[in-house]
């Protein structure tokens, strides 16, 4: 079973689980790592319900691991989105809640399994991540200004978390180091464990220090951190753990210098960072080492700036120090293959730029920040892009002489500011770029795009008159230049003319003045006549028709588009839009329930699609080929919408034959094919097509509805099959329905669960059906419906019980008696009357008035009769009671087909199930011996069977006829 509504599976998992909690835990974790977290949780829930305390403990530990992994991933997403300047998908509070959920079980497991180092590692990682999320420590400086102002009450909790992590890591390091005493090689797992634990412990000390802005607490924890990091980095200097520990050590001294103002600390920090990148650059091919080098270089640059600032001589700083940094940077960017353009390296370049700016060398600072901006924008480093742009906006104004400014750089800064929606600043830089463009090449490459961007920025800022004026000035200059539209100038002028057109359209719509409308028409005409290659205006006719389409006047648009001549550049684009116009018109008519109008437009769409196919088939070229595909797709859409199922299926098959995997409409193609197959009663083919649909487009919005249609079609289909085939198809239908219900679990309802139960029942999957009915009963407040569903669940549980070969003897009798009592309580609710009625039925026929105490619940009567035939209360002949209950049921369920009998379909199977059960009881009584009573039972059964076999046309299937005839023959022999 796949659906989460079926708790019985979890129970079975618990019962049958192997008595090895580590193996069960690893199995659950492997499911979690493959993204099957629901199944992993089911296994772990089963372990938690197990009788073994060890199994329960490992189950809770596994649940905590899954939550911890989820928390760590959520934390990464949160911090990543924070660094990129985007709105976090996972808020900090939600991440903290996950950490809080995981912590108790991890702590409990680690305390009771002191030798389990992996558990301690996981706990230590969680405690550190939890503390960091509380306080915001351990992240790049660029994120600190975005972090929430945190209350001091969090610091004590964070301190306890870090101390807990340090305690666990110290234990792990000590035990692993003891095992690795004689073999301190990187191939020794124990040595690696000890090293990793040591590094994490030292890092936790530093993060504890970073919790405090300054003062005694910071000094105390930073001294502890420095001592631990110094010891660790000296011991492991030649491996990656040691490199990052040295990096943290330098960071520790840097923070102490900045916060406490100690010049010795800043010198120590500079030395550590400098020595580290000088030493490691020979190992630059190692991805881990290259990251350490880039970070060391960044912190070295920051430390140098801090040193100069602390000495109060930033503007007089020795230029040779910065020149050395530049040479080092050049070497690093050449050698550090994995980190050359990493955020750390780019941030380091900005720090060097800060040094240049601080010493008055703004031209060099701007050039360096410009390099960073170019690389960061291409690499998608939004935070670095933002920082580079911010520095450039500060430094550019200080560059002496307008001629020293690089026009292309100014344009790029403007583009970056525009992307950040800092429109006013962007316009300033675009204007600077225009002013800095002196040569003809600069005008073409910088000034023209900058002017077009100024117009676009004004329009984005809703300054429509300014946008129109700037844009039109560029257009007029282009028109006078005599250059071609295809030139770079022409492309920028084309965009500017479109901006002017859109601005005047907004102006005329707002003012309603004739002169603004005239101006708009003039600009629109210039746009159409001079820039036919623009995406929004390939030629005048198409532009006009496209605008008509945009105004939702689809009938007129279809006429205008169809009239565009073949000589037009936009001919194929126009022809492709014609069927779309009719599609829109038909959809609008359907929304109004205007069937006649909808059919008219679907027919028009069919005609236009056929015309597009015919015209494009005769032509060559990419656009004609695209038009052919479009026409072949539009045709089956129109045909299916008009309920022309066979032509629709033929057209859709032709489309797939030519374009097997072209799902332009994201699954509508498969939906059309499957619906046609259903309407044409080709259900087996529809089932195959659905499997293909699910395999190729599992995320299609058309899939759920199509899958449900197939499910309902399959239910109708299998009802006419023989028993074996019916069960097989019903089982497949149930699998599809289970999956469909699972995806709708946020909106469960009892009708769906009831439908699932019915389908599982038809498949003979009694236990699953029972669980589904039970789930359905919990989703309704209607008492009558709830009772019916509870009875269905009980009936299915009873069927499952009969098939369970592991339950025998007394256990089976007890289970049957319990189920029998449930049904008796339904049909004879009066407890006091139950024994009396059963004994009466056991001895003689009841009088008509006595039946008033027995409820007319056909299904419950039939099941109760079946149970009484197998097991009955002491002193009661269950078989006699059973046949009389069936006779009673027959009095009000006779399946006669006439308009007044609305429950014919409900009753026919029940009636003949009861009839067959009666004959089976008489047959068993007749076969039990040759007593007078048994012979009479056989005779009674034979008489009933003889009468019924002449009603074979009224029976509910051929299989029933065969079984009734066989029972008649056997009863004849026994009478």
PyMOL commands that set and color helices and strands:
alter all, ss='L'
color gray80, all
select helices_A, chain A and resi 8-16+21-33+37-48+53-84+92-112+117-135+141-146+153-179+189-210+215-235+240-260+263-283+287-310+314-316+319-335+343-358+362-379+382-398+402-404+407-419+423-436+440-460+464-481+488-511+514-530+540-550+554-562+571-591+595-617+622-641+645-658+668-679+683-696+703-718+723-743+745-747+750-762+766-777+783-803+809-827+831-843+848-853+858-870+878-893+904-927+932-954+958-974
alter helices_A, ss='H'
color red, helices_A
deselect
rebuild
show_as cartoon
